[in-house]
Amino acid sequence: MAKPTKNPRPIVSGSLSDASAQVVLDGLDSGFTIDEIAPSKGPKLRGERQFSQESLDELVSLSNKGAPVAGQSLMNSPAEPYAWEQPPEFTNPREALDYVVALMFEPEAIKNIIVSLSKGAAVIDIGVAILYSQFTTGKINPDVLMMLVEPVAYIIMAMGEEANIKYNIEGNDLDEFDDEEYDEEEEDLKDEFKNSLTGIKEKTLNKGIDISNINSGVVPESILAKVEEKSPEIKSILSKGEV
Amino acid sequence: MGLFKSIKKAFKKIGKAIKKVVKKVVGGVKKVVKKISSSKILKALAIAAAVIVTGGAALTAFGGTTGLAATPFGTWMMSTSQSVLSGTAFGTKAGTALGKFAQGTGNFVAKVAAKPFGAVGGALGSTARVGANLLGGQSAFAPGTAIGAPAPFSSAALSGQLDYSQVVPDPVTGGYTNKNTGLPLTQEQINQLPESFTSTINSATSTAELNDYQKNNPSSLTGNRWGDYVVGGVGNVVGGVAVGYAQQELLGGDPRGEDAPLMVEGAEPLGALQVYASNNNFDLNDIYGQLTYGTADPGYMASTELYRQDTIGVPS
């Protein structure tokens, strides 16, 4: 491409989705094409979720072990609280985010995340695993955890994109954006059709056509006579017809 | 209901919300640019978001040996802070409104720098190829095709360096040759080699030769500060002159032009932040406690400036 037409616009937002959307739009506005922002790497590896009997058995076996008895946690010694029962290590969400993201960028973590995505694990599920583990180890509290969901999800998505994997975002929604694309295309076509009809109608009305002004000589007399002759036989396609 | 169940429920809601936002953005972008696929926009969003969160570190991390770091968009996005800060050093003065960003420990680049920073780039670049290799029917852990690309998860990859163990100098042409293929390296490939490798001074250089070189090249030992340090410290062959030079370069403080913290004196650079703080009813001085995102966010700018400054490389 040629040089960008302008410098990036300073953007601040409370939502990462919003901020990144603004950056992308700003980039497009500055003369970048979408291919330059998100270079294509060829066909993607489909991270299809697959049924595994082994995993199901493991889940059933875990469920069969039962849950804690109500009030069981109150029986623990106050001198030995769980990590999450103590003040968290990070109370500032920025520091917590930096810590979690740095953990995610560890080579082993990246490998595991990418393998999980390629096997069909959803971005949100991986995010749950990462952030919940930080909560249980006393690094963050549930409030900070909730604030970090969005950035962590986006980091996982970026890793998936970089590895050229078509991933699930939440549940089994691998092709959701493709369907969306199709629906939108259909909607666009419908809108286009409606707009052109409305345009024709408006143009006609704006012309101020008066029936009395129509030149009677436009249709030859012989054809008009034929129409007149055939008119009793012509039926509307919506007419009842003969029973 | 247990805490985990309630968190999981909330997560599901957030997952749906993210998808909703992405769809909304897709719609918004499509209004600007027609005939564009939703998946492409999703990819652009994910990349932009990763860059915002990591302050540009993701550009290098995802880049590996080639990639987004070298793209015009990557460079353009990284220039945001430069335009906002007008090239000044970021918030190193204590007591300023936003100085906490430089003083605080919660900075992504500062954290990974200790690992070191290069490791992130090398490792992720390699890992990212795993997916591509899987798709291409190769072994998942086969290295990429780029010259000097480290094998995934190898020591070279983890140290963030190119694997140049198979590259040897060609005394005839003055260039370099790939020992495996016997082919000479192109200029582009030579440019990828670290300076500590291409420098005429290396660990095999004798002290006398080194002193001669130093006399002839008083401004630099190897042309690279880290290269000097490696030769001086790790190579253990350098005499007092070189060690002194390296120490002076390393311990003498970073060169800097001016020490101005986020240009707090000027209203314009902080305009976007001030508007955001005002709209959300919080004091700008409390911005460190607010989780905000964007190219004008202090967290992004601090990371970006650290990312862009003259940092020390990592020996292989």
Interface residues (C-beta under 8 A of the other chain):
Chain A: M1 P4 N7 P8 R9 P10 I11 V12 S13 G14 S15 L16 S17 D18 A19 S20 A21 Q22 V23 V24 L25 G27 L28 D29 S30 F32 I34 D35 E36 I37 A38 P39 S40 K41 G42 P43 K44 L45 A67 F90 N92 P93 R94 E95 A96 L97 D98 Y99 V101 A102 F105 P107 I110 K111 I114 V115 S118 A122 V123 I124 G127 V128 Y132 F135 P142 L145 M146 M147 V149 E150 P151 A153 Y154 I155 M157 A158 M159 G160 E161 E162 A163 N164 I165 K166 I169 E170 G171 D173 E176 F177 D178 E180 E181 E184
Chain B: G2 L3 F4 I7 K8 A10 F11 K12 I14 G15 K16 I18 K19 V21 V22 K23 V25 V26 G27 G28 V29 K30 V32 V33 I36 S37 S38 S39 K40 I41 L42 K43 A44 L45 A46 I47 A48 A49 A50 V51 I52 V53 T54 A57 A58 A61 F62 L68 T71 P72 F73 W76 M77 S79 T80 S83 V84 G104 T105 G106 N107 F108 K111 V112 K115 A119 V120 A123 L124 S126 T127 A128 V130 G131 A132 L134 L135 F153 A157 L158 P269 G271 A272 L273 V275 Y276 N280 Y288 G289 Q290 L291 T292 Y293 G294 T295 A296 D297 G299
